[in-house]
Amino acid sequence: MKHIRIIVVIALAAGLMWNCGGERVTQSETGTDEQIGRPLSKLVAHGDAVQAIVRATVHRDGAPVSGATLEFSRSIAGQAPDYHWSGTTDDHGHAWVEIKSGNGYYQARASQDGVVIGSWSSIPINAGYEVMLDLPIGGRAHVTGSSMRSLVVIGEGEAVQIRSLLTLTIAASLGVPSRNAVELAVQDFGLIHGHAVELGESIDTGCGPEGGHMGAEQIIADPQVLGVIGTSCSGAAVAASPVISAAGLVMISPSNTSPALTSDLAGNASSDYHPGYFRVSVNDLYQARAVADFAYNELGLRRMAAIDDGDPYTMGLTIAFGNAFSAIGGEVAATARIAKGQTDMTSVLAEFAAATPDGIFFPLFDEEGIPFAKQVREHDSLKDATLIAGAALLDSEFLAKPQSEGIYAAGPETDLGTNVNSTTGKSVDDVLAAYEAAYGGFPGTPYWAHSYDATTLLLNAIEIVAGEDDGKLYVDRAALRRELHHTSGFQGLLGTLTCDEFGDCGTGRINIYHHTDLNITDPAQLPIVYRFTP
């Protein structure tokens, strides 16, 4: 679905916000240009004009007037109207026109077949704002809304700008395949109303809050960027999301799973939820329930230990698991928290051994998870405990280690079958073949498909809300955010995606895998021993 609109853009100087007046402005009401603001000649000379956007709806007795020419002129006392700028109303009566002038009051007229059918005066325009106008034929103009400008104008021949904000160094086995899949998705999606899509330089978050915040600040410094694919890690998202949100942008994560970023799945926003944040990955409240049910009902485990590293992902998941396991009759006999980068697990394992668990849940990343699994296997009192990892260890780096043999791992679906992304027409097999051809091997993480879908979800929303006129594109960031919130039934490689009010768009489905063959390092080839569906 493509909404074709003609945009009315009025470039104005910084100035005062005007109240909607009654009659036409006179010399005594506004005086000269100097009284309204600085003279236009000075504005142009100094290059400090800022855009304001006027979006008008023309109607007669409530019915939209389509095909009408809508023209705007400055209202300057003692001067006849000079209708420099015009556009044509669409089927919904909407018209936007690109104008450059000073700030103050304006007048407008609508005509069909050269005959004026309506005119309006005393229309206040605010510098740096988007102004929504209601223009009834035979009635007065009404300002129905005004907000800080969020419209991005993409010139003829210019590219649509999006960015990726992923981890490329720490936990690179998660972030690099995600970045690669983003690139493939951009390539497969193609042009948006004749405009190419550019990703710019990849920005590395390092999987932590400092990198997330710095990367987000770098992105919002470019006023042409429309949206972000990221972050890889929940810890980076906690710092990036408020920055992206405050700037009016959207971000869609392929692999954040912490419940803190969205909601409790019961209609309550979480502590780190910010408008404009979305994800196609599954909320960890589902993974916690899946692991608890599998451990208790399938493996018969009754006493569990759990470990985290204090970041939003690992901590949120162990807490949620503990609650879910206890709710069905299990006991979390011991919990521990290690530091990021900690590799000596001696004290933790001593504490766990004293609790005599029959299973250990360790949703850690490679840096801590690989040494943890090795030392558990070497510990006399714990070597026979059942180990269940989280999705962060469902990657080729961990699966190649001897200590990974026999471990269970919970994570997103890899058995995606014949699913097809509806925006590109590419199937799971198509994208995997392209990935291997372009990057020399399989992705090594299940989240490649999430990255592909997240990117096409963003690009599809941009295409829907973009207005087009004379080779230019006009994309309202606020409308883009609303469009993503309205996502329902989007067909991707992951299946059917629908976004809730807090940005959770994932399917909710979780698999548990059993790693029994060290020759298998591709997560997609692991045996599936349990499937969870909400």
Helices and strands as residue ranges (DSSP letters): E 7-12, H 27-30, H 33-36, H 40-46, E 50-60, E 63-64, E 69-74, E 85-88, E 94-100, E 104-112, E 115-125, E 129-136, E 142-148, E 151-154, E 160-166, H 172-189, E 197-198, E 203-204, H 209-220, E 225-230, H 234-246, E 250-253, G 259-261, E 277-279, H 284-293, I 294-298, E 303-308, H 312-327, E 331-337, H 346-355, E 359-362, H 366-377, E 386-389, G 391-393, H 396-399, G 402-404, E 408-411, H 428-439, H 447-465, E 467-469, E 472-476, H 477-485, E 490-492, E 495-497, E 510-514, G 523-525, E 528-532
